[in-house]
């Protein structure tokens, strides 16, 4: 029985609805005119203007600091969390609690962290945003690493323990190498999430520092310009590259596990 071609109409309509605005944004970032809505010709001048914007450069540096620091925290803690839940705990309650930061609304998580920082009298700054993004991204890293753990050979770990290796040695020499592709994929995902995250950073970074998404928000309050389009296009490129690399590494890990 042949499928009707009409069934593909909602499918392609959804894709057009999601990705056409992104395509328009990227095209308009190469606009030679000053309008963000009227294309007047191809030009790279807005990328040059972007490079000379000190506020954008400072926001980029702060974003990279927050993203790198939170990625390290999320990768280490998320990996240990995934191994602990998969190998040493079978509690569905703990699974739900571990993944809660990933399903909670960003607004709720941001306000909750702000209240917590106030209770412990922690001054807001880049480090508070690093901790907040680390907590947020840790759940995603744990989910990715757990998927990789499901495809690992547990008999190798059992053989290592039977031969007298301790838990730490078994983890470092047997478990960790098998989790390599999943850990890298989780780290790339955490970095991407932190790179363009706005709500949690808005509540936890304070007034003295601004990440790039906050800078963009303050700029678009006065209208969208081709300079903002150029900045958004660069962020899209970085995000897409990291996500695709993470997916490829996950598939490579799965294929090696099957071999």
Residue frames as qw, qx, qy, qz and C-alpha x, y, z in Angstrom:
[[0.000, 0.888, 0.460, 0.000, 0.00, 0.00, 0.00],
 [0.444, 0.361, 0.000, 0.820, 1.50, 3.28, -1.16],
 [0.231, -0.578, -0.424, 0.657, 1.53, 6.22, 1.18],
 [0.250, 0.886, 0.349, 0.178, -0.18, 9.36, 0.03],
 [0.498, 0.304, -0.090, 0.807, 2.17, 12.23, -0.73],
 [0.270, -0.763, -0.139, -0.570, -0.17, 14.48, 1.23],
 [0.794, -0.547, -0.217, 0.154, 1.18, 12.87, 4.41],
 [0.672, -0.008, -0.060, 0.738, 4.52, 14.57, 3.78],
 [0.066, 0.747, 0.192, 0.633, 2.98, 18.05, 3.60],
 [0.532, -0.833, -0.041, -0.144, 2.77, 18.59, 7.41],
 [0.847, -0.268, 0.064, 0.456, 6.28, 17.15, 7.76],
 [0.524, 0.288, 0.162, 0.785, 7.90, 19.58, 5.33],
 [0.137, -0.823, -0.216, -0.507, 5.69, 22.46, 6.46],
 [0.684, -0.716, -0.067, 0.118, 7.01, 21.99, 10.01],
 [0.736, -0.119, 0.139, 0.652, 10.60, 22.02, 8.81],
 [0.274, 0.577, 0.241, 0.731, 10.01, 25.16, 6.74],
 [0.376, -0.856, -0.195, -0.297, 8.36, 26.86, 9.72],
 [0.751, -0.596, 0.014, 0.284, 11.29, 26.01, 12.00],
 [0.683, -0.202, 0.276, 0.646, 14.25, 26.65, 9.72],
 [0.366, 0.709, 0.340, 0.499, 13.14, 29.34, 7.27],
 [0.228, -0.971, -0.018, -0.075, 13.56, 32.14, 9.88],
 [0.685, -0.523, 0.316, 0.397, 17.08, 30.87, 10.57],
 [0.623, 0.292, 0.437, 0.579, 17.94, 30.94, 6.88],
 [0.122, 0.895, 0.247, 0.352, 16.53, 34.47, 6.57],
 [0.475, -0.862, 0.097, 0.146, 18.55, 35.61, 9.60],
 [0.702, -0.261, 0.395, 0.531, 21.80, 34.25, 8.13],
 [0.472, 0.546, 0.424, 0.546, 21.11, 35.80, 4.72],
 [0.063, -0.952, -0.174, -0.245, 20.30, 39.19, 6.25],
 [0.630, -0.670, 0.130, 0.372, 23.55, 39.11, 8.24],
 [0.564, -0.022, 0.425, 0.708, 25.34, 39.61, 4.89],
 [0.226, 0.869, 0.427, 0.104, 23.23, 42.64, 4.05],
 [0.486, 0.209, 0.008, 0.849, 25.11, 45.70, 2.80],
 [0.172, -0.663, -0.206, -0.699, 22.38, 48.08, 3.96],
 [0.045, -0.278, 0.587, -0.759, 21.57, 49.39, 7.41],
 [0.723, -0.154, 0.036, -0.673, 18.13, 47.80, 7.57],
 [0.302, -0.214, 0.916, -0.155, 17.64, 44.40, 9.18],
 [0.594, 0.383, 0.627, -0.328, 14.55, 43.77, 7.05],
 [0.623, 0.755, 0.015, -0.205, 15.50, 44.92, 3.53],
 [0.778, -0.168, 0.396, 0.457, 18.26, 43.12, 1.65],
 [0.275, 0.911, -0.086, -0.296, 20.31, 45.56, -0.45],
 [0.637, 0.631, -0.437, 0.066, 23.28, 43.41, -1.48],
 [0.916, -0.184, -0.248, 0.256, 26.03, 41.11, -0.24],
 [0.137, 0.777, -0.377, 0.485, 28.55, 42.49, 2.22],
 [0.737, -0.196, -0.548, 0.343, 30.68, 41.36, 5.17],
 [0.102, 0.563, -0.226, 0.788, 30.79, 44.78, 6.77],
 [0.646, -0.589, 0.001, -0.485, 28.57, 43.85, 9.72],
 [0.931, -0.188, -0.204, 0.238, 30.96, 41.08, 10.71],
 [0.498, 0.341, -0.219, 0.767, 33.70, 43.71, 10.71],
 [0.300, -0.617, 0.063, -0.725, 31.54, 46.02, 12.82],
 [0.870, -0.431, -0.175, -0.162, 30.94, 43.13, 15.17],
 [0.817, 0.037, -0.273, 0.507, 34.67, 42.50, 15.62],
 [0.263, 0.387, -0.195, 0.862, 35.15, 46.13, 16.60],
 [0.528, -0.639, -0.172, -0.533, 32.36, 46.21, 19.19],
 [0.123, 0.405, -0.736, 0.529, 34.05, 46.16, 22.63],
 [0.618, -0.179, 0.401, -0.652, 30.84, 45.29, 24.45],
 [0.929, 0.186, -0.166, -0.273, 30.32, 42.24, 22.26],
 [0.567, 0.439, -0.640, 0.275, 33.94, 41.16, 22.72],
 [0.181, -0.354, 0.669, -0.628, 33.62, 41.42, 26.51],
 [0.802, -0.025, 0.219, -0.555, 30.37, 39.45, 26.40],
 [0.850, 0.329, -0.400, -0.092, 32.03, 36.79, 24.25],
 [0.293, 0.430, -0.732, 0.439, 34.95, 36.44, 26.69],
 [0.450, -0.222, 0.561, -0.658, 32.55, 36.11, 29.63],
 [0.886, 0.135, -0.029, -0.442, 30.46, 33.56, 27.73],
 [0.720, 0.381, -0.573, 0.094, 33.51, 31.45, 26.91],
 [0.012, 0.384, -0.728, 0.568, 34.64, 31.57, 30.54],
 [0.651, -0.083, 0.412, -0.633, 31.22, 30.50, 31.81],
 [0.888, 0.264, -0.196, -0.320, 30.76, 27.85, 29.10],
 [0.560, 0.426, -0.678, 0.211, 34.22, 26.33, 29.60],
 [0.123, -0.314, 0.720, -0.606, 34.02, 26.28, 33.39],
 [0.728, 0.005, 0.322, -0.605, 30.49, 24.88, 33.49],
 [0.826, 0.330, -0.398, -0.223, 31.39, 22.26, 30.87],
 [0.330, 0.378, -0.795, 0.341, 34.23, 20.96, 33.02],
 [0.358, -0.147, 0.640, -0.664, 31.99, 20.80, 36.10],
 [0.797, 0.175, 0.092, -0.571, 29.06, 19.25, 34.24],
 [0.713, 0.388, -0.571, -0.123, 31.24, 16.69, 32.44],
 [0.190, 0.301, -0.840, 0.411, 32.98, 15.43, 35.58],
 [0.394, -0.006, 0.629, -0.670, 29.91, 15.38, 37.82],
 [0.761, 0.266, -0.073, -0.587, 27.57, 14.19, 35.06],
 [0.606, 0.339, -0.717, -0.068, 29.84, 11.26, 34.19],
 [0.060, 0.156, -0.855, 0.491, 30.18, 10.20, 37.84],
 [0.550, 0.105, 0.373, -0.740, 26.42, 10.60, 38.29],
 [0.761, 0.292, -0.349, -0.462, 25.69, 8.44, 35.25],
 [0.474, 0.265, -0.828, 0.140, 28.04, 5.68, 36.40],
 [0.148, -0.089, 0.740, -0.650, 26.63, 5.77, 39.93],
 [0.660, 0.170, 0.200, -0.704, 23.02, 5.55, 38.74],
 [0.765, 0.335, -0.433, -0.339, 23.73, 2.83, 36.18],
 [0.577, 0.268, -0.747, 0.193, 26.11, 0.65, 38.17],
 [0.227, 0.028, -0.752, 0.619, 25.36, 1.24, 41.85],
 [0.302, 0.255, 0.496, -0.773, 21.73, 2.35, 42.09],
 [0.004, -0.289, -0.843, -0.453, 18.49, 1.12, 40.58],
 [0.039, 0.565, 0.586, -0.579, 16.23, 3.70, 42.18],
 [0.241, 0.626, 0.536, 0.512, 13.78, 5.40, 39.83],
 [0.244, -0.929, -0.248, 0.128, 13.41, 8.18, 42.37],
 [0.476, -0.581, 0.274, 0.601, 17.11, 9.00, 42.19],
 [0.426, 0.245, 0.594, 0.636, 16.93, 8.86, 38.39],
 [0.048, 0.839, 0.477, 0.257, 14.11, 11.40, 38.42],
 [0.361, -0.878, -0.037, 0.312, 15.94, 13.70, 40.84],
 [0.554, -0.300, 0.411, 0.659, 19.15, 13.51, 38.80],
 [0.294, 0.343, 0.594, 0.666, 17.38, 14.51, 35.58],
 [0.041, -0.812, -0.525, 0.252, 15.21, 17.19, 37.20],
 [0.153, -0.633, 0.125, 0.749, 17.43, 20.16, 36.19],
 [0.150, -0.029, 0.708, 0.689, 16.93, 19.15, 32.55],
 [0.071, -0.533, -0.777, -0.327, 13.13, 19.21, 32.73],
 [0.175, -0.695, -0.429, 0.549, 12.60, 22.12, 35.12],
 [0.317, 0.893, 0.217, 0.233, 11.73, 25.43, 33.43],
 [0.565, 0.285, -0.193, 0.750, 14.81, 27.64, 33.19],
 [0.203, -0.668, 0.016, -0.715, 12.93, 30.41, 34.97],
 [0.810, -0.549, -0.091, -0.185, 12.23, 28.20, 37.99],
 [0.873, -0.065, -0.139, 0.463, 15.82, 26.95, 38.12],
 [0.357, 0.492, -0.098, 0.788, 17.23, 30.44, 37.76],
 [0.401, -0.688, 0.035, -0.604, 15.07, 31.92, 40.53],
 [0.905, -0.406, -0.126, 0.001, 15.77, 28.92, 42.77],
 [0.764, 0.103, -0.158, 0.617, 19.52, 29.31, 42.35],
 [0.084, 0.612, -0.074, 0.783, 19.26, 33.05, 42.97],
 [0.650, -0.646, -0.020, -0.399, 17.40, 32.43, 46.23],
 [0.934, -0.215, -0.131, 0.253, 19.95, 29.77, 47.22],
 [0.553, 0.353, -0.154, 0.738, 22.86, 32.13, 46.53],
 [0.217, -0.681, 0.059, -0.697, 21.14, 34.74, 48.66],
 [0.835, -0.517, -0.101, -0.159, 20.69, 32.28, 51.53],
 [0.870, -0.182, -0.043, 0.457, 24.39, 31.38, 51.58],
 [0.119, -0.932, 0.065, 0.336, 25.34, 35.04, 50.95],
 [0.671, 0.008, 0.468, 0.575, 27.26, 34.30, 47.77],
 [0.112, 0.679, -0.116, -0.716, 28.14, 37.38, 45.75],
 [0.772, 0.528, 0.352, -0.033, 26.97, 37.05, 42.15],
 [0.005, -0.737, 0.503, 0.450, 29.53, 37.03, 39.37],
 [0.564, 0.429, -0.621, -0.335, 31.01, 34.84, 36.68],
 [0.089, 0.206, -0.950, 0.216, 31.70, 32.03, 39.15],
 [0.471, 0.196, 0.623, -0.593, 28.06, 31.90, 40.28],
 [0.693, 0.471, -0.146, -0.525, 26.97, 31.61, 36.64],
 [0.348, 0.416, -0.836, -0.084, 29.55, 28.85, 36.10],
 [0.174, -0.030, 0.901, -0.396, 28.12, 26.88, 39.03],
 [0.585, 0.352, 0.347, -0.643, 24.55, 27.47, 37.85],
 [0.650, 0.499, -0.396, -0.414, 25.24, 26.34, 34.29],
 [0.156, 0.338, -0.924, 0.085, 27.19, 23.37, 35.63],
 [0.388, 0.125, 0.770, -0.491, 24.16, 22.20, 37.60],
 [0.641, 0.484, 0.081, -0.591, 21.90, 22.79, 34.61],
 [0.577, 0.537, -0.546, -0.284, 24.10, 20.95, 32.08],
 [0.198, -0.359, 0.892, -0.191, 25.08, 18.09, 34.42],
 [0.694, 0.207, 0.567, -0.392, 21.74, 16.34, 33.85],
 [0.710, 0.628, -0.142, -0.287, 22.23, 16.41, 30.07],
 [0.215, 0.602, -0.769, 0.023, 25.75, 15.00, 30.35],
 [0.430, -0.159, 0.828, -0.324, 24.48, 12.24, 32.65],
 [0.774, 0.390, 0.307, -0.392, 21.75, 11.33, 30.14],
 [0.600, 0.668, -0.407, -0.169, 24.23, 11.10, 27.24],
 [0.044, 0.508, -0.844, 0.166, 26.78, 9.09, 29.22],
 [0.610, -0.013, 0.686, -0.395, 24.08, 6.71, 30.49],
 [0.804, 0.502, -0.004, -0.318, 23.11, 6.00, 26.89],
 [0.437, 0.625, -0.646, 0.036, 26.73, 5.09, 26.21],
 [0.301, -0.359, 0.809, -0.356, 26.87, 2.97, 29.37],
 [0.815, 0.167, 0.355, -0.427, 23.95, 0.90, 28.11],
 [0.821, 0.533, -0.186, -0.088, 26.11, -0.20, 25.15],
 [0.052, 0.687, -0.705, 0.166, 29.26, -1.07, 27.11],
 [0.787, 0.013, -0.616, -0.021, 30.41, -4.59, 27.90],
 [0.548, -0.702, 0.255, -0.377, 30.07, -5.10, 31.66],
 [0.985, -0.095, -0.063, 0.128, 31.94, -8.41, 31.47],
 [0.561, 0.515, -0.284, 0.583, 35.20, -6.47, 31.08],
 [0.262, -0.659, 0.320, -0.629, 34.60, -4.70, 34.38],
 [0.902, -0.344, 0.108, -0.236, 33.72, -7.99, 36.07],
 [0.905, 0.209, -0.178, 0.326, 36.90, -9.59, 34.70],
 [0.250, 0.647, -0.335, 0.638, 38.96, -6.67, 35.97],
 [0.538, -0.585, 0.311, -0.521, 37.56, -7.04, 39.48],
 [0.992, -0.117, -0.001, -0.055, 38.04, -10.83, 39.38],
 [0.766, 0.367, -0.243, 0.469, 41.71, -10.26, 38.56],
 [0.590, -0.415, -0.359, 0.592, 42.14, -8.14, 41.67],
 [0.184, 0.336, 0.098, 0.918, 41.73, -4.61, 40.37],
 [0.029, -0.411, -0.589, 0.695, 40.02, -2.16, 42.70],
 [0.286, 0.776, 0.548, -0.127, 36.98, -0.03, 41.84],
 [0.030, 0.872, -0.140, -0.469, 39.08, 3.03, 41.00],
 [0.243, -0.382, 0.743, 0.493, 41.48, 1.09, 38.77],
 [0.362, 0.379, 0.835, 0.166, 38.59, -0.64, 37.01],
 [0.233, 0.869, 0.351, -0.261, 36.87, 2.67, 36.40],
 [0.038, -0.813, 0.322, 0.484, 39.98, 4.46, 35.12],
 [0.138, -0.397, 0.801, 0.427, 41.31, 1.67, 32.88],
 [0.183, 0.251, 0.930, 0.197, 38.16, -0.18, 31.78],
 [0.153, 0.737, 0.627, -0.201, 35.01, 1.90, 32.19],
 [0.008, -0.788, 0.014, 0.615, 36.32, 5.37, 31.36],
 [0.118, -0.300, 0.667, 0.672, 37.93, 4.46, 27.99],
 [0.143, 0.391, 0.876, 0.241, 34.67, 2.85, 26.88],
 [0.030, 0.817, 0.503, -0.280, 32.75, 5.99, 27.83],
 [0.361, -0.286, 0.217, 0.861, 35.11, 8.30, 25.92],
 [0.044, 0.308, 0.563, 0.766, 32.86, 9.13, 22.93],
 [0.302, -0.721, -0.607, -0.140, 29.84, 9.61, 25.19],
 [0.437, -0.633, -0.224, 0.599, 31.75, 11.88, 27.56],
 [0.248, -0.125, 0.308, 0.910, 33.01, 14.06, 24.70],
 [0.100, -0.485, -0.646, -0.581, 29.51, 14.21, 23.19],
 [0.386, -0.750, -0.518, 0.139, 28.07, 15.20, 26.57],
 [0.406, -0.474, -0.037, 0.780, 30.75, 17.87, 27.01],
 [0.124, 0.130, 0.464, 0.868, 29.99, 19.36, 23.59],
 [0.246, -0.645, -0.641, -0.334, 26.29, 19.40, 24.43],
 [0.443, -0.697, -0.366, 0.429, 26.97, 21.09, 27.78],
 [0.332, -0.257, 0.163, 0.893, 29.18, 23.70, 26.10],
 [0.012, -0.345, -0.577, -0.740, 26.51, 24.43, 23.49],
 [0.341, -0.717, -0.604, -0.070, 23.76, 24.74, 26.09],
 [0.436, -0.634, -0.206, 0.605, 25.82, 27.14, 28.18],
 [0.357, 0.028, 0.327, 0.875, 26.92, 29.14, 25.15],
 [0.150, -0.341, -0.389, -0.843, 23.46, 30.49, 24.30],
 [0.372, -0.563, -0.722, 0.156, 21.67, 30.08, 27.65],
 [0.018, 0.539, 0.035, 0.841, 20.03, 33.33, 28.77],
 [0.572, -0.658, -0.248, -0.423, 17.50, 32.90, 31.59],
 [0.831, -0.430, -0.224, 0.272, 19.69, 31.18, 34.20],
 [0.560, 0.124, -0.072, 0.816, 22.64, 33.48, 33.44],
 [0.093, -0.646, -0.176, -0.737, 20.37, 36.53, 33.72],
 [0.656, -0.689, -0.149, -0.271, 19.44, 35.62, 37.31],
 [0.878, -0.408, -0.022, 0.248, 22.82, 34.34, 38.52],
 [0.689, 0.304, -0.011, 0.658, 25.57, 36.47, 36.97],
 [0.320, -0.641, -0.243, 0.654, 24.89, 39.82, 38.64],
 [0.290, 0.929, 0.183, -0.140, 25.18, 43.32, 37.18],
 [0.254, -0.769, 0.423, 0.407, 28.94, 43.68, 36.80],
 [0.190, -0.250, 0.833, 0.454, 29.36, 41.03, 34.08],
 [0.710, 0.406, 0.131, -0.560, 27.29, 40.10, 31.05],
 [0.568, -0.015, 0.766, 0.300, 27.34, 37.03, 28.87],
 [0.040, -0.057, 0.580, 0.812, 26.79, 37.28, 25.13],
 [0.110, -0.534, -0.795, -0.266, 23.07, 36.32, 25.21],
 [0.204, -0.752, -0.429, 0.456, 22.46, 39.08, 27.77],
 [0.164, -0.403, 0.265, 0.861, 24.35, 41.55, 25.56],
 [0.006, -0.217, -0.747, -0.628, 22.19, 40.51, 22.60],
 [0.157, -0.678, -0.715, 0.068, 19.04, 40.96, 24.68],
 [0.190, -0.700, -0.184, 0.663, 20.07, 44.47, 25.70],
 [0.129, -0.226, 0.480, 0.838, 20.85, 45.32, 22.06],
 [0.051, -0.350, -0.794, -0.493, 17.56, 44.11, 20.55],
 [0.082, -0.657, -0.592, 0.459, 15.57, 46.17, 23.05],
 [0.066, 0.667, -0.064, -0.739, 16.33, 49.12, 20.76],
 [0.703, 0.593, -0.087, -0.383, 15.66, 47.24, 17.53],
 [0.873, -0.022, 0.412, 0.260, 17.22, 44.47, 15.45],
 [0.194, 0.837, -0.367, -0.356, 20.22, 45.46, 13.32],
 [0.839, 0.422, -0.342, -0.014, 22.31, 43.50, 10.78],
 [0.109, 0.584, -0.703, 0.391, 25.06, 43.48, 13.41],
 [0.623, -0.204, 0.587, -0.475, 22.83, 41.39, 15.68],
 [0.913, 0.320, -0.015, -0.253, 22.01, 39.12, 12.74],
 [0.540, 0.593, -0.574, 0.169, 25.74, 38.58, 12.17],
 [0.204, -0.444, 0.731, -0.476, 26.28, 37.76, 15.84],
 [0.802, 0.010, 0.394, -0.449, 23.35, 35.33, 15.83],
 [0.831, 0.466, -0.270, -0.137, 24.67, 33.67, 12.67],
 [0.276, 0.554, -0.729, 0.293, 28.04, 33.04, 14.34],
 [0.464, -0.251, 0.674, -0.517, 26.35, 31.55, 17.41],
 [0.887, 0.232, 0.110, -0.383, 24.25, 29.32, 15.16],
 [0.663, 0.543, -0.515, 0.021, 27.36, 28.07, 13.39],
 [0.012, 0.455, -0.786, 0.419, 29.10, 27.23, 16.65],
 [0.647, -0.081, 0.523, -0.548, 26.00, 25.53, 18.08],
 [0.887, 0.344, -0.076, -0.299, 25.30, 23.45, 14.98],
 [0.501, 0.558, -0.648, 0.134, 28.94, 22.39, 14.73],
 [0.186, -0.361, 0.780, -0.476, 29.06, 21.26, 18.36],
 [0.766, 0.061, 0.384, -0.511, 25.75, 19.37, 18.14],
 [0.837, 0.442, -0.261, -0.187, 26.69, 17.60, 14.90],
 [0.311, 0.531, -0.743, 0.262, 30.11, 16.68, 16.32],
 [0.431, -0.245, 0.688, -0.530, 28.44, 15.30, 19.45],
 [0.868, 0.215, 0.168, -0.415, 26.03, 13.19, 17.40],
 [0.698, 0.530, -0.481, -0.028, 28.84, 11.83, 15.25],
 [0.052, 0.466, -0.796, 0.383, 30.89, 10.89, 18.31],
 [0.656, -0.082, 0.532, -0.529, 27.88, 9.12, 19.82],
 [0.889, 0.357, -0.059, -0.280, 27.33, 7.10, 16.65],
 [0.473, 0.574, -0.652, 0.148, 31.02, 6.22, 16.46],
 [0.255, -0.362, 0.759, -0.478, 30.89, 4.98, 20.06],
 [0.801, 0.094, 0.357, -0.471, 27.79, 2.89, 19.38],
 [0.811, 0.480, -0.300, -0.150, 29.29, 1.33, 16.25],
 [0.250, 0.530, -0.761, 0.278, 32.49, 0.44, 18.10],
 [0.497, -0.217, 0.663, -0.516, 30.45, -1.13, 20.91],
 [0.883, 0.248, 0.127, -0.378, 28.55, -3.27, 18.40],
 [0.647, 0.556, -0.521, 0.024, 31.82, -4.40, 16.76]]
